[in-house]
Amino acid sequence: MPVSVGVSLAIILTVAVTTFATRALPFLVFPKGKAIPKTIEYLGSVLTPAVIGMLVVYCLKDTPVMTAPHGLPELIAAGTVVALHLWKRNNLLSIGGGTILYMVLVQTVF
Amino acid sequence: MHGYKNAFKKAFPYTIPVLTGYLFIGIAFGVMYAEKGYSAWWAVLMSLLVYAGSGQYLAVRFFVPGISFFQVIFMTLMVNIRHVFYGLSLLGKFNRMGKKRWYMIFGLTDETYSLLCTTKVPEEVDEEKFLFAIAILDQSYWVIGSFIGGVLKSVLPFNAEGIEFAMTALFIVIFLEQWMEKKNRIPALIGVVSAVVCLQIFGSGSFVLPTMIVCIGILFLLRKRLEVETCR
């Protein structure tokens, strides 16, 4: 271990408390029993699809597009996930199929 | 207790995609942490107390002599700041959950957030227990994955390169499911386009917060229109 047990624990606790704080903030600002403003209610309902759209991009953010293989494995695998899902609408098939194809692509083809 | 057994049984199939993804990225985390010289139990401890995918990957780098705690807090805030906005969609649901809501808030990772917001609760099960079961199952996959990674260290029994794509695939599937409901399409597009634009401007290390701000701004500008669509 590069640092002592005490410091290691302190680091873990600091990361834990900071992470929890980011997740708890809205609940501290709008506690139980306090009416949720209409504006926040609206935001809550439209934010989910927007966040999920962002998360898809987030997952692919480090894909190198300018250098070989130009994000081709990601593009092919993502396309396969979409195609499988539109075809069978079976989560496991879409995710499993896309992931295995991606692994084959990065390990053997590209 | 019977209610819980039923809730876990009903919730399990919905969590299978997260099971796949979390086991593998959990293993990757366990391996990374073990390479720093920490046993599997340390990985388990961190996954129990912190429970954040990208947050824990980043945290592995904090374990160096002379690390400043200010830096630990600042970096953790930067990578997790998007979570500040997640609770806004779940205020009503969680506030009905009594003391359990503190665990629900703690467990609000990207994946659990997505499941909680998009899964329709089956009819014959108590909503509260069902949501709680999803949260507990998801974290248990994460903890188990980290443990396996910590034990295996770098000697994975197979070449796992590319396995992290499971997470991307999960979000693509959730995205498609959202897309099938017409009212979600404009917000979904706003999310994708703002993220792509902000990624170009701010780079992959710091585009998330600007993206969230831009999204919220545009969602407010389109409020009249989107509210009408939601009510239709």
Interface residues (C-beta under 8 A of the other chain):
Chain A: M1 P2 V3 V7 S8 A10 I11 I12 L13 T14 V15 A16 T18 T19 F20 T22 R23 A24 L25 P26 F27 F30 P31 K32 G33 I36 I40 E41 Y42 L43 G44 S45 V46 L47 T48 P49 A50 V51 I52 G53 M54 L55 V56 V57 Y58 C59 L60 K61 D62 P73 E74 A77 A78 V81 V82 H85 L86 N91 L92 S94 I95 G96 G98 T99 Y102 M103 L105 V106 Q107
Chain B: I16 P17 T20 G21 K36 G37 Y38 W42 L45 M46 L49 V50 Y51 A52 G55 Q56 A59 F62 F63 V64 P65 I67 F69 V72 I73 T76 L77 N80 I81 R82 H83 V84 F85 Y86 G87 L88 S89 L90 L91 G92 F94 N95 R101 I105 F106 L108 D110 Y113 S114 C117 T118 N159 A160 E161 G162 I163 F165 A166 M167 T168 A169 L170 F171 I172 V173 I174 F175 L176 Q178 W179 N184 R185 P187 A188 L189 I190 G191 V192 S194 A195 V196 L199 S204 F207 V208 T211 M212 C215 I216 L219 F220 R223 L226 E227 T230
